[in-house]
């Protein structure tokens, strides 16, 4: 657990250990006095573990030198104890005493010695709160607890990543309440919330344009946590979709030395090694650094495909003064996938009058549809810097910038259907080409308190700018190439092809915005959150094909997006809230009869609910009801196959329940249930695929528990992901559907801690080997199997 200590203690002969946890008691018991005599029972155990358990149960912190307790045993407890009486019983005969240094703070020392730990500041409950539910910035520039944000928020922490052996952003989103993952192929995904795409991405709070077409799933090794805001998030992001925002928070350099390394081995020859090193680089720690490296070599559950993946990330931080800090960092991720595979077509059966009936292909999950020479090469490079100054009056000013280059070189033969049930035959198609993105993003803001009418309020003022350049080109085989194969017994040993230019696109998108957000304290329990943004958005695009070029320009000036919320603290535990937010999203690629781009999609959300914060913030819970609407959705003109009008509408409503954090010492729970009702204007709306990513019922659950007593080196964990059926409807085929039934997958974990520096864990995903499609999209392609049962064994060292 984290320990906060002054630099003058770096020469102590042994590290201090902070034992701080939360009791498995009702929230009302949190206010019990430290000296109350309460029934308590625990088994005999090593002294260090026994002190941890007791301090957690009594909700106090205890600081000590591990050398004092090494090799010692503690007796069992069974009776009524005050805090001091319990410590005395555990320490009887050891020559050690627990000295009280604060209301709920104790220091362990040898009897008769003088304590030297009093100056150390330790806060057990706040440390646990930050570990399980850290302050977030996805809905605010200043770090706030989830309870202070009037929208639904989920955070995937380091603790959670380690427990579930998460390696990629896909893994994190697959286990986040209310989020569905639409896999496009073996390396790319789109994330959805409340039935809508998540298109707002931030890196350390800096708005970033995300394009799934060229980005493989980000490796989590370089991130401290992943924050997710549900619903429109236009205040700090500008033009974006209705699904929400994802903020990826980089690991930052730390003053104290830290090392973590791991090696993993898993199903389908999946081997991975990871190193994370941080610490001060000068005498006083004002200059510090961090270095992260990853190498992975793996195969997939389908035949032939293999991947080499590497990550290198570094960051430096320097304190010019105690109040002014400059941080610079950068990294590179490479993913080289040989014999990559796109997706699987569906089957079709033709009834009377030629009416089609579609069904998902019931083939082996190991089936590879493509050519042996398929290859995807992803490269992502980034550099960032931020300068932060903290004023004496509580204000903070920050200037941040980020530059990124994303590249994909692809050569692929892919399946194209549907397959006829009478013969199992499909075609292979092929394409080759590069995709490139260059992006610069900047964000500047000032944030701090103001005094007005005898009350303290909070103000945020800022501006940001994003400039993104995109290029892609598709080359098709020459001469034409479309071999027919049997989907149940496919061949892949085709000769390499020659390609010629077919089409391409160059686009430059720029966005400026100014924003403000006020947190106004109307009364002690009542806070009004009022924010707004003015956005300027500009597009210059050129489409190229064999017939020539076609340019398109579009701009939106001074678009205003409001964000309003109200929070009412019922007491120290519960807060009622309500919020209203709007957003707009340009509809690139959809043109009117005059050739102009369609007017932007408009969206709005109303949300209300209650949030609870227990055990000093270590456990959070929330219940939210919401309704999200959009209008101006692109719709095909009745007399055209290429011209669109903006008259489609969608309305999604539902509720979401979340619980996450530490329920009691050693027992953690992360759970979320979402009920969603989707209404799409099927007769007019062009994109009806919203129903494929919006199951009516969605449950995400994970829990882990450290066993007590002599078994306390073991941790067991388990979880389940459940979703109800989904479908895609095709108006062009008289409403024919492609459907995926509901399914559930179960995951397990068994961990063993050799000592406080070394542990090992075995994770099993999809324990019962449930066969399902994670993504359904079209009879022709873009249907992707979920992963079969998989094992991953990880050995981790930490100092």
HELIX and SHEET records of a PDB file:
HELIX    1   1 UNK A    7  UNK A    9  5                                   3    
HELIX    2   2 UNK A   27  UNK A   31  5                                   5    
HELIX    3   3 UNK A   47  UNK A   58  1                                  12    
HELIX    4   4 UNK A   66  UNK A   69  1                                   4    
HELIX    5   5 UNK A   83  UNK A   91  1                                   9    
HELIX    6   6 UNK A  124  UNK A  132  1                                   9    
HELIX    7   7 UNK A  146  UNK A  148  5                                   3    
HELIX    8   8 UNK A  158  UNK A  163  1                                   6    
HELIX    9   9 UNK A  169  UNK A  174  1                                   6    
HELIX   10  10 UNK A  220  UNK A  222  5                                   3    
HELIX   11  11 UNK A  234  UNK A  237  1                                   4    
HELIX   12  12 UNK A  352  UNK A  354  5                                   3    
HELIX   13  13 UNK A  615  UNK A  617  5                                   3    
HELIX   14  14 UNK A  689  UNK A  693  5                                   5    
HELIX   15  15 UNK A  709  UNK A  711  5                                   3    
HELIX   16  16 UNK A  731  UNK A  733  5                                   3    
SHEET    1   A 4 UNK A  16  UNK A  20  0                                        
SHEET    2   A 4 UNK A  61  UNK A  65 -1                                        
SHEET    3   A 4 UNK A 105  UNK A 110  1                                        
SHEET    4   A 4 UNK A  96  UNK A 102 -1                                        
SHEET    1   B 2 UNK A  38  UNK A  42  0                                        
SHEET    2   B 2 UNK A  77  UNK A  81 -1                                        
SHEET    1   C 2 UNK A  45  UNK A  46  0                                        
SHEET    2   C 2 UNK A  73  UNK A  74 -1                                        
SHEET    1   D 5 UNK A 153  UNK A 156  0                                        
SHEET    2   D 5 UNK A 223  UNK A 230 -1                                        
SHEET    3   D 5 UNK A 244  UNK A 250 -1                                        
SHEET    4   D 5 UNK A 200  UNK A 203  1                                        
SHEET    5   D 5 UNK A 206  UNK A 209 -1                                        
SHEET    1   E 3 UNK A 179  UNK A 183  0                                        
SHEET    2   E 3 UNK A 189  UNK A 193 -1                                        
SHEET    3   E 3 UNK A 196  UNK A 197 -1                                        
SHEET    1   F23 UNK A 484  UNK A 486  0                                        
SHEET    2   F23 UNK A 425  UNK A 452 -1                                        
SHEET    3   F23 UNK A 396  UNK A 416 -1                                        
SHEET    4   F23 UNK A 375  UNK A 390 -1                                        
SHEET    5   F23 UNK A 324  UNK A 338 -1                                        
SHEET    6   F23 UNK A 306  UNK A 321 -1                                        
SHEET    7   F23 UNK A 287  UNK A 299 -1                                        
SHEET    8   F23 UNK A 270  UNK A 280 -1                                        
SHEET    9   F23 UNK A 258  UNK A 266 -1                                        
SHEET   10   F23 UNK A 790  UNK A 798 -1                                        
SHEET   11   F23 UNK A 758  UNK A 765 -1                                        
SHEET   12   F23 UNK A 743  UNK A 755 -1                                        
SHEET   13   F23 UNK A 714  UNK A 723 -1                                        
SHEET   14   F23 UNK A 697  UNK A 706 -1                                        
SHEET   15   F23 UNK A 667  UNK A 680 -1                                        
SHEET   16   F23 UNK A 644  UNK A 664 -1                                        
SHEET   17   F23 UNK A 619  UNK A 636 -1                                        
SHEET   18   F23 UNK A 601  UNK A 614 -1                                        
SHEET   19   F23 UNK A 574  UNK A 585 -1                                        
SHEET   20   F23 UNK A 548  UNK A 569 -1                                        
SHEET   21   F23 UNK A 526  UNK A 545 -1                                        
SHEET   22   F23 UNK A 499  UNK A 523 -1                                        
SHEET   23   F23 UNK A 455  UNK A 477 -1                                        
SHEET    1   G 3 UNK A 356  UNK A 359  0                                        
SHEET    2   G 3 UNK A 347  UNK A 350 -1                                        
SHEET    3   G 3 UNK A 419  UNK A 420  1                                        
SHEET    1   H 2 UNK A 726  UNK A 730  0                                        
SHEET    2   H 2 UNK A 736  UNK A 740 -1                                        
SHEET    1   I 2 UNK A 773  UNK A 775  0                                        
SHEET    2   I 2 UNK A 784  UNK A 785 -1                                        
END                                                                             
